Amino acid sequence: MTVVTERTAGLSTRRGVYTLLLLCTVQFMDIIDSSIMNVALPSIRDDLGFTQQRLQWVLSGYLVTYGGFLLLGGRAADLLGRRRLLVIGTALFAACSLAGGLATNAGLLVGARVAQGVGAALMAPAALSILTTTFPEGRDRTRALGVWGAVSGVAAAAGVFLGGVLSEGPGWRWVLFVNLPVCALIIAAAFGLLAGDHRRTRPATFDLPGAVLITAAMLVLVFALVKAPDAGWGSRHTIGELGTAAVLFAAFVVVERRARNPLFPFAILRIKGLAATDATQLIAFAGFLSVFFFLTLYMQNVLGYTPIRSGSAYLPVTAGIILAAGLSAQLMPRIGTRPVIVAGALIAAAGMYYLSRISVDGSYTRDLLPGLAVMSIGLGAVFVAVTTAANAGVPAHRAGLAAGLLNTSLQLGSALGLAVFSAIATARTNHLIARHATAPAALTAGFGRAVLASSIALLAAALIALRATNTRGHTPATNPATAS
């Protein structure tokens, strides 16, 4: 098969479409594995003898290393080769999925999930940077990024549904085994469709001190955010971990300022609107994933839904995101990304506000469906436009770093949102239980308060987005300030 080189594929060609499908499959699998394990947790606990406290690390172990290694993975893709990192990451992801599916005790499963997160952190930025360098011009690039953004939202919603189907069907182990044929397909397609890599730097010149510091800082930060709801925000453990992360970040800045070949060239932050766009993604995803988390608990613990039924409740969300993605792709070339992001965030906030009014005797059609439908339209627009804006004006040799930044904002948002909003929900629930409210009423009030806070987060994302890049999808020009 003839190999495609970067900057040659177009969506008008069959190979260009296959390339986009390959890259979106990578993103879909990485995102879905952040949520697909949720509904399988009770089965995993019973089968492997997890304690309730340790059970959270089936989810958190993946998030910690995924978020912790993203910046390193993104920059390594720029310097060491994008296809190379994509294949290595996918192979590691597959091996860990197999190990996790075969795990015979709690320690093996958690270890497999921790290492699986590292594989995902190598795959995701490599795939996005391949996309932005393969589809560099106008309409094709806008459409490709639009599909990528839509896939991120759809995967987050679909994970809950697929997890329920697999865990109630063939068993929880198939939540991991299902990754194996997909990984094999990705590796085969990568060699068939993507250009070979030319190493951009020698190992001796790789910024090892910077790589160690930023990875350690991200790992400690995400770990602290994941543990904060249980340990308490004011506990010495949380404060110490956040302080350690701050020290490591400060040391990283000092090292990078002096490095001859820095892992993180700070000049990339001079690209207009890039920081605001990534911050918008962080805040928006914090609210989005938190709503999924609390509504799933509401459906199962208050309304008594089975895992499959609660997962199926999110199918309209996937349809709404796909619809919004198509509309946004049509609007962005006319009005730019900024208005689409702001409008989408406001629409999503309205849907979340409706969902925050859930009742203890609620029904799906009255309490959930209208809010989910509105929220999905807004979030579909946000994810598509943010992905496009975050890659606008980024030169090709910084594409992996930009992709790493965007994916890091997504993972930090996920961890931060669950940490903050879980504390809000728990505080409200405990307060009502102390006043002798029934458990279902207290839980519902706590979940509703957390979803209300999530809607406020989307309002904040809309304000931040006012300073985001407003691109119409034209070919990015290389900024001299970022070319070094």
Secondary structure, DSSP 4 states (H G I P E B T S, - for coil): -PPPPTT---TTSHHHHHHHHHHHHHHHHHHHTTTTTGGGHHHHHHHHT--HHHHTHHHHHHHHHHHHHHHHHHHHHHHH-HHHHHHHHHHHHHHHHHHHHT--SHHHHHHHHHHHHHHHHHHHHHHHHHHHHHS-SHHHHHHHHHHHHHHHHHHHHHHHHHHHHHHHTT-TTHHHHTHHHHHHHHHHHHHHHSPPP---S-GGGS-HHHHHHHHHHHHHHHHHHHHHHHH-TTSHHHHHHHHHHHHHHHHHHHHHHH-SS-SS-GGGGGSTTHHHHHHHHHHHHHHHHHHHHHHHHHHHHTS---HHHHHHTTHHHHHHHHHHHHHHHHHHHHH-HHHHHHHHHHHHHHHHHHHTT--TT--IIIIIHHHHHHHHHHHHHHHHHHHHHHTTT--GGGHHHHHHHHHHHHHHHHHHHHHHHHHHHHHHHHHHHHTT--HHHHHHHHHHHHHHHHHHHHHHHHHHHTTS----SPPPPPPGGG--
